Amino acid sequence: MERTYIDKQMDNDFIKRQQHAPLGDALKAYQSRRVVPFDVPGHKQGKGSRQLKAFFGEQAMGLDVNSSKPLDNLCHPISVIKQSEALAADAFGCDAAFFMVNGTTSCVQAMIMSSLREGDKIIMPRNVHRSAINAVILCGAVPIYVNPGIHEKLGISLGMSLFDVQAAIKKHPDAKAVFVNNPTYYGVCPDIEGIVDAAHKHGMLVLADEAHGTHFYFNEKLPVAAMHAGADMSAVSMHKTGGSLTQSSMLLVNSERVSIDHMRTIINLTQTTSASYLLLGSLDIARRELALHGKQTFEKVLELAEYARAEINVIGGYYAFSSEIAGHEAVHDFDRTKLSINTFALGLAGFEVYDILRDEYEIQIEFGDVANFLAIISVGDTHLAIERLVASLAQIGRQAKGHKQDMFDHEYISPIVKATPKQAFYGKQEKVLLEDAVGRVSAEFVTCYPPGIPVVAPGEVVTAEIVEYIHYAKDKGAMLTGAQDMDLTHINVLEGE
């Protein structure tokens, strides 16, 4: 798909098509008919639960309905959902779009499970979201990890360099697919066009996790979107930066190398048969808004993010980084809407700033790690909100009493892989104290959430550095998920390994 696709969005025929919201209109019509429900859900449009109706509102409860002929069926769309998905494909510039109500996790799972079978190899960065490794466990594929590298000053993991991807392809010519983050949580983008070209020359599919890149499709000042670069599939979190309701996402497909009918079959393996029409309707309406006004919307988002960066960088102690970090072989481009801020010079961990902002200033940011935090700037933000964030950070900076020498200076630890994720996850296990796990092979995940990138994944060796990181993250207030022992005093490892 040509990069000039965004310019083509402005033609009159496109605008005329994109003004429609078939599913949204069908829901409004259904509600106006005052249908008497003898189907699920049992609250019967809110009549069965006055408390729920008072809490969520009559409009929302009335739209929480079941699949029916006028409203189509997500598992087998033939009318208004099918029409709405076609408009979404048109808006994003791809051949097909699937509405997803199990979050972008289900999109990632569908991409991987449709492309790989037991024993097939997939080239991927290790700093993937745990949903990608979960999908590898489910289908029995073998991940070939490419080290994304670490930014020396920021301590963050970067993207896969084109050189490293080409080397992995050369070493593993039998791999079936290349999986890529576009962008990473921090806003780092790889050379997606170069990766697509290299993979396709060797008959490999390119699967993109664009959970944080929905907006790339609607403004030419942003990094290139995966579908426009020729990727075969992309998972986009409409709810993250596109304005739809939480848990609603889309799976985008270019059909030259992928069967659209097969994709629907794979999607239906894991996606619910009781799709929420609140989520589906929000996808249809948010798509219309993005198609008609996305260019202007993300001009505003860029302006807000750049203003916030400039103001934060004069406070002292913080470094709100941007496209100046591009040019590194593993940083081809940078998403300037991401307000990613390094706190190392302040002497506070990103985890700590995250907690202080929430607990003392009533500001909820996206996540913190050992030395950075991320504030998402998107369609609903205002100058007033930015000013409040900047003022709060200035006050935190004045009161900071941290010490840099006590800080962990990087969040990514290169893995030592001894078994496939599936072998470890389903292998014979034993529970040991975390400290006693050093040198053993983990049978489970330990993940700071968010961002959801595993510190250690099934099949990887637990090292002293990993144990130190886990203790540091716990002490700084990070949420560590994935292990059966929710206190993380113990961890499951493979027997005899």
Secondary structure, 3 states (H helix, E strand, C coil): CCCCHHHHCCCHHHHHHHCCCHHHHHHHHHHHCCCCCCCCCCCCCCCCCHHHHHHHCHHHHHHCCCCEHHHECCCCCCCHHHHHHHHHHHHHCCCEEEEECCHHHHHHHHHHHHHCCCCCEEEEECCCCHHHHHHHHHHCCEEEEECCCECCCCCCECCCCHHHHHHHHHHCCCCCEEEEECCCCCCEECCHHHHHHHHHHCCCEEEEEECCCHHHHHCCCCCCCCCCCCCCEEEECHHHHCCCCCCCEEEEECCCCCCHHHHHHHHHHHCCCCCCHHHHHHHHHHHHHHHHHHHHHHHHHHHHHHHHHHHHHCCCCCEECCHHHCCCCCCCEECCCEEEEECHHHCCCHHHHHHHHHHHHCCCCCEECCCEEEEECCCCCCHHHHHHHHHHHHHHHHHCCCCHHHCCCCCCCCCCECCCHHHHHHCCEEEEEHHHHCCCEECCCEEECCCCEEEECCCEECCHHHHHHHHHHHHCCCCEECCCCCCCCEEEEECCC
